[in-house]
Each structure stands twice: as C-alpha cells, then as structure tokens.
Amino acid sequence: MDLQLKDLVCLVTGASTGIGRGIAELLAAEGMLLAINSRSHDTLVDVAETIASTGVPRPMIVDDDVTDPAAATRVWEAVTAAYERIDVFVSCTGNAAFVDPLAPEESWEEAYAVNFSAVRRITQTILPEMRKRKWGRIINITGSMAPFSTSASTAAKAAAQAWAKGLSREVASDGITVNSVVPGRIRSVIADGLYPTEEDRQRFADIHIPAGYFGEPRDFAPMVAFLASPLARYITGTVIDVDGGMRRFAH
C-alpha cells in the first residue's frame, strides 16, 4: 500500500532514541522530509546519518529543549526556513516520572512541561499555517492511563490526551487530524530502565502482555505512519493502543 507520504514535511520531537527514532526511520523510508528534534545533538547526528545511509534525504537536525516555552517558535522558524511548512507533527517527547504522593511542586511541573506543555505549545505554533492550507496531522505519543502508582507523567499524559481530543473537534473541518497513540511496553531507554534484564521483561510480559513479549520501535512506528497519511483522513480524536493486547479494558 502506498501511504502517499512522499515529500510531506514532518517534525518528530524526541527522535534521538527508542520509539521516536524508530518512527523517524520509518517515515524517512516512506519518503517524508524530516526535521528531527531532541536535546542531544550528537545522537541526532547519528540518527540522521543512519537514515541518510539508506539513500533517502538526510533529516534536518533541530537540537533544542522543547520544554523551554520559547522553543516552539525557534523550532518552527528553523524548520520552515528549510522546508517552508510542517505537514505532520509527531510528538515523542516524554518521560516516566513516578513520584511520591507528596512530591514537591517541581516534580509535577517538570512532568507537565515534558509530557503536555511541549506538544501543546508546538501545536499552537504550527496550527495557523495548517489551517490556512486546510491540511495537517498532529500525532501525540502518550502513555497508559492505568498507572501502577502515583505518576506525574501519567497525569500529564492524561491531560495531553484530553487536550488532543478537544482539539480534534476544533480543527477537523480544516482537514487536520489529531490523534494520540499509546505505547505499551516498547523497548526504549525508559522501558529498559524499568525492566533492565530479559528476565525482568519476560516476567512482566507473562503476567500482563497477551502477545508474550515487549515490542520493538518497528512494531509501533507503522501505526504512526498510517495516521500521518492522507489515507487516514477520517480518523481523528482517537486514542490508539499499540501494546500487544496489554490494555485490559475496552474503550
């Protein structure tokens, strides 16, 4: 199937490792023109060189801290100076912040900055041009809403999902879709930190994942590619789990 992604311009934040990197590699292979973002310049260079070595255009590197309130404008200006527009925005910026119920204010503020405010600010910056062109895709990589303990990041990701749902209703008539995609246990820096050994991962999978194993970024990225496509024009306001069946409840 041709996803019709060739020459569409895509900004991927959190693209230096794990899920974000896997998404960037697949979207580039599908012919998209990429701007990849994280705070780590050297890691982004490795991603860009790896992608370019496959024979597709080298992604543009935008190393900036998107939790900085001023970063949204800087990123927008950098990408549009090179590509003139942003057709698709994939937000992979996030963390896992498990906190004590009485954690200090700074812990909650940091979690919201990473998991909610960054995607909201960048979207607000790029949205006017998408509306003018009557086309766009906002894809928000969030997290499970079934926390095992007090989690500042889960609370922030819940806010991001609610915001995305509301936004989808505001912009659907402009040809813009807004969707949230929830990774289950996908191999990444965060997942490997929580489950550092194969035994740890298999023990969790045996109890919680019907598929029986942790996913890889390549298992997650195709859903994002489809949602970025013109073919997905009638899918908006959704929360889609890519988790090997881990979610226990029907929507």
Long-range contacts (C-beta under 8 A, 24 or more apart in sequence): 1-231, 3-30, 3-225, 3-226, 3-228, 3-229, 3-231, 4-229, 4-230, 4-231, 5-30, 5-31, 5-32, 5-225, 5-228, 5-229, 6-30, 6-31, 6-32, 7-31, 7-32, 7-33, 8-32, 8-33, 8-87, 8-88, 8-228, 9-33, 9-34, 9-35, 9-79, 9-83, 9-84, 9-85, 9-86, 9-87, 9-88, 10-34, 10-35, 10-86, 10-87, 10-88, 10-89, 10-90, 10-228, 11-35, 11-37, 11-62, 11-75, 11-79, 11-86, 11-88, 11-89, 11-90, 11-122, 11-126, 12-36, 12-37, 12-90, 12-92, 13-37, 13-38, 13-66, 13-89, 13-90, 13-91, 13-92, 13-93, 13-118, 13-119, 13-122, 14-38, 14-91, 14-92, 14-93, 14-94, 14-141, 15-44, 15-47, 15-92, 16-40, 16-43, 16-44, 16-47, 17-43, 17-188, 17-189, 18-186, 18-187, 18-188, 18-189, 18-190, 18-191, 18-217, 19-92, 19-141, 19-183, 19-186, 19-188, 19-217, 19-220, 19-221, 20-90, 20-92, 20-93, 20-141, 21-47, 21-217, 22-216, 22-217, 22-218, 22-220, 22-221, 23-90, 23-92, 23-141, 23-217, 23-220, 23-221, 23-224, 23-225, 24-51, 24-59, 25-50, 25-51, 25-221, 26-218, 26-221, 26-222, 26-224, 26-225, 27-90, 27-221, 27-224, 27-225, 27-228, 28-54, 28-56, 28-57, 28-59, 29-54, 29-56, 30-225, 31-56, 32-88, 32-228, 33-57, 33-83, 34-59, 34-60, 35-59, 35-60, 35-61, 35-62, 35-75, 35-78, 35-79, 35-82, 35-83, 35-86, 36-60, 36-61, 36-62, 37-62, 37-63, 37-64, 37-66, 37-75, 38-63, 38-93, 39-63, 39-64, 39-65, 66-93, 66-118, 66-121, 66-122, 67-93, 67-110, 67-113, 67-114, 67-117, 67-118, 69-117, 69-121, 71-118, 71-121, 72-118, 72-121, 72-122, 72-124, 72-125, 73-125, 75-122, 75-125, 76-122, 76-125, 76-126, 80-129, 85-129, 85-133, 86-126, 86-129, 86-130, 86-136, 87-130, 87-135, 87-136, 87-137, 88-136, 88-137, 88-139, 88-228, 89-122, 89-123, 89-126, 89-136, 89-137, 89-138, 89-139, 90-139, 90-141, 90-224, 90-228, 91-118, 91-119, 91-122, 91-123, 91-138, 91-139, 91-140, 91-141, 92-141, 93-118, 93-119, 94-141, 94-142, 94-143, 94-153, 94-157, 95-153, 95-190, 96-143, 96-151, 96-153, 96-190, 96-193, 96-194, 97-151, 97-152, 97-153, 98-149, 98-150, 98-151, 98-152, 98-153, 99-150, 99-151, 99-152, 100-150, 101-150, 103-150, 103-152, 107-152, 108-152, 108-155, 110-152, 111-152, 111-153, 111-155, 111-156, 112-152, 112-155, 112-156, 112-159, 114-153, 114-156, 115-142, 115-143, 115-153, 115-156, 115-157, 115-159, 115-160, 116-156, 116-157, 116-159, 116-160, 116-163, 119-160, 120-160, 120-163, 123-167, 127-171, 127-176, 130-171, 130-174, 130-176, 131-171, 131-174, 131-176, 134-174, 134-175, 135-175, 135-176, 136-171, 136-174, 136-175, 136-176, 136-177, 137-176, 137-177, 137-227, 137-228, 137-232, 138-164, 138-167, 138-176, 138-177, 138-178, 138-179, 139-179, 139-180, 139-181, 139-224, 139-227, 139-228, 140-164, 140-178, 140-179, 140-180, 140-181, 141-180, 141-181, 141-182, 141-183, 141-224, 142-180, 142-181, 142-182, 142-239, 143-182, 143-183, 144-182, 144-184, 144-241, 144-243, 144-246, 144-247, 145-182, 146-247, 146-248, 146-249, 161-239, 164-237, 165-237, 165-239, 168-236, 168-237, 169-237, 172-236, 172-237, 175-233, 176-236, 177-227, 177-232, 177-233, 177-235, 177-236, 178-236, 178-237, 179-227, 179-235, 179-236, 179-237, 179-238, 179-239, 179-240, 180-238, 180-239, 180-240, 181-220, 181-223, 181-224, 181-227, 181-239, 181-240, 181-242, 182-239, 182-240, 182-241, 182-242, 182-243, 182-247, 183-215, 183-220, 183-242, 183-243, 184-209, 184-215, 184-241, 184-242, 184-243, 184-244, 184-246, 184-247, 185-209, 185-214, 185-215, 185-243, 185-244, 185-246, 186-214, 186-215, 186-216, 186-217, 186-219, 186-220, 186-242, 187-214, 187-215, 187-216, 187-217, 188-217, 205-244, 208-246, 209-243, 209-244, 209-245, 209-246, 210-244, 210-245, 210-246, 211-244, 211-245, 212-244, 213-244, 214-244, 215-242, 215-243, 215-244
